[in-house]
Amino acid sequence: MLPEWDKKYSINNEKIDEQHKKLFELAARVEEISDRPIYQVELKKIVAEFFHYIKIHFQDEENYMAEINYPYLNQHKLMHKQITKSMIKLIQSIKSTNDLKEKLYIVVNSWLIEHIIQHDMMIEYWKQSTQIKNSSDSFEEEKPKIKNFLYQCQCEGKTHKVPYDIHLKMQYSKVQFKCKECSANLILCKEKTEI
């Protein structure tokens, strides 16, 4: 079951938060149709609405990140391009209504919702941390908790805590990091993050 919009996913920008809420609503519609019969025309309409909406949202979000000097803007743009490409590929490779429903659900779940929960939240974490650094009372304020991404190697029971910038390199630049003990490539865990 896909998560629902919650204030904990807010990046404290009204426009972006409203767009995220709309994307969660569209995702819920995709989930709802995944378990019932649907005409291909209705399904194509949902795909088109999703595609149109994410293009607008991505542009607005990229403008916001540029405005606040977000240091991972280029990596984030690359993620947006990959989501858009996967949507285009999905639309072009429709074989049947069931095939489209299945693929759309995967795209919505693994790309879009995960993207909002994991990567868009990092915008807010970064923004909070820079505000604290620039505050004259920084010694009294609590620093925001930055997430580490959990990776595994071949060592039994060992997990590696990887900071966000390294995680981005590993996932989106295809840079490989190896465990110093077993020399195996690190692989993203299913749990993915730790605060």
C-alpha positions in Angstrom: 0.0 0.0 0.0 1.3 3.4 -1.0 1.8 6.0 1.8 -0.6 8.9 2.1 0.5 12.6 2.2 1.6 13.6 5.7 3.0 16.9 7.0 6.2 15.0 7.8 6.8 15.1 4.0 6.6 18.9 3.9 9.6 20.8 2.6 8.1 24.0 4.0 7.4 25.6 0.6 3.6 26.0 0.1 3.7 25.6 -3.7 5.9 22.5 -3.7 4.0 20.9 -0.8 0.7 21.4 -2.6 2.1 19.8 -5.7 3.4 16.9 -3.6 0.0 16.4 -2.1 -1.5 16.3 -5.6 1.1 13.7 -6.7 0.2 11.6 -3.6 -3.5 11.9 -4.7 -2.6 10.8 -8.3 -0.6 7.9 -6.8 -3.6 6.8 -4.7 -5.7 6.8 -7.9 -3.1 4.6 -9.6 -3.2 2.2 -6.6 -7.0 2.1 -6.7 -7.2 1.2 -10.3 -4.5 -1.4 -10.1 -7.0 -3.9 -8.4 -10.0 -3.3 -10.6 -10.9 -3.5 -14.3 -10.5 -0.3 -16.2 -10.8 0.9 -19.8 -7.6 1.7 -21.5 -8.9 5.2 -22.3 -9.4 6.0 -18.6 -5.9 4.6 -17.8 -4.2 6.6 -20.6 -6.0 9.7 -19.2 -4.4 9.1 -15.8 -1.0 8.5 -17.3 -1.3 11.7 -19.3 -2.4 13.7 -16.2 0.5 12.3 -14.2 3.0 13.0 -16.9 1.8 16.6 -17.4 1.8 17.2 -13.7 5.3 15.9 -13.0 6.8 18.0 -15.7 5.3 21.2 -14.1 6.2 20.1 -10.7 9.8 19.2 -11.6 10.4 22.6 -13.1 8.9 24.4 -10.1 11.0 22.3 -7.7 14.2 22.8 -9.7 13.5 26.6 -9.6 13.0 26.4 -5.8 16.3 24.5 -5.4 18.2 27.0 -7.5 16.6 29.8 -5.5 17.9 28.4 -2.2 21.3 27.3 -3.7 20.6 23.6 -3.0 24.0 21.9 -3.5 22.6 18.7 -5.0 20.5 20.5 -7.7 22.3 18.8 -10.7 21.9 15.3 -9.2 18.3 16.1 -8.4 17.7 17.3 -12.0 19.2 14.0 -13.2 16.7 12.1 -11.0 13.9 14.1 -12.5 15.1 13.3 -16.0 15.2 9.6 -15.1 11.6 9.7 -13.8 10.4 11.5 -16.9 12.3 9.0 -19.2 10.7 6.1 -17.3 7.2 7.6 -17.8 7.9 8.1 -21.6 9.2 4.6 -21.9 6.1 3.4 -20.0 3.7 5.2 -22.4 5.6 3.9 -25.5 5.7 0.3 -24.4 2.1 -0.3 -23.6 1.1 -3.9 -24.6 -2.2 -4.2 -22.7 -4.2 -2.4 -20.1 -3.0 -4.8 -17.4 0.6 -4.3 -18.4 0.2 -0.5 -18.3 -1.5 -0.7 -14.9 1.3 -2.8 -13.5 4.1 -0.7 -14.9 2.5 2.6 -13.9 2.1 1.3 -10.3 5.8 0.4 -10.2 6.8 3.8 -11.6 4.6 5.6 -9.1 5.8 3.6 -6.2 9.5 3.1 -6.8 10.2 6.4 -8.5 7.8 9.1 -7.6 6.7 8.4 -4.0 10.2 7.2 -3.0 11.7 10.2 -4.7 9.5 12.6 -2.6 10.0 10.7 0.6 13.7 10.2 0.2 15.2 12.9 -2.0 12.8 15.8 -1.8 13.0 15.6 2.0 16.8 16.1 1.8 16.0 19.6 0.4 14.4 20.5 3.7 17.1 18.8 5.8 19.7 20.8 3.9 17.8 24.1 4.2 17.3 23.6 8.0 21.0 22.8 8.5 22.1 26.0 6.6 19.7 28.1 8.6 21.1 26.8 11.8 24.7 27.5 10.6 23.7 31.0 9.7 21.9 31.6 13.0 23.7 33.6 15.7 22.1 31.3 18.3 23.3 28.1 16.6 24.7 26.6 19.8 21.2 26.5 21.4 19.3 25.1 18.4 19.1 21.4 17.7 20.7 20.4 14.4 18.4 18.5 12.0 19.0 14.8 11.7 20.5 14.0 8.4 19.8 10.6 7.0 22.4 8.0 6.2 21.6 5.4 3.6 22.3 1.9 4.5 24.4 -0.4 2.3 25.5 -4.0 2.6 28.5 -5.8 1.5 29.4 -9.5 1.7 30.5 -9.3 5.4 28.0 -11.1 7.5 25.7 -8.8 9.4 27.6 -5.7 8.4 25.9 -2.5 7.2 27.6 0.7 6.0 26.1 4.1 6.8 26.6 6.2 3.7 26.0 10.0 3.7 23.6 11.5 1.2 26.2 12.9 -1.2 28.0 9.6 -1.5 24.6 7.8 -1.9 23.8 10.1 -4.8 27.1 9.3 -6.5 26.5 5.6 -6.1 22.9 5.6 -7.3 22.9 8.3 -10.1 26.5 8.5 -11.3 27.0 4.8 -11.1 30.2 5.2 -9.0 30.9 2.0 -7.1 32.2 1.9 -3.5 33.7 -1.3 -2.0 33.9 -2.6 1.5 37.5 -2.2 2.9 37.2 -5.7 4.5 35.6 -7.9 1.9 36.2 -5.8 -1.3 32.7 -6.4 -2.4 30.6 -3.5 -4.0 28.2 -1.9 -1.6 24.5 -2.6 -2.3 21.6 -0.4 -1.1 19.7 -2.2 1.7 15.9 -2.6 1.5 15.5 -0.5 4.6 17.5 2.2 2.8 17.8 5.0 5.4 18.6 5.6 9.0 18.3 8.9 10.8 
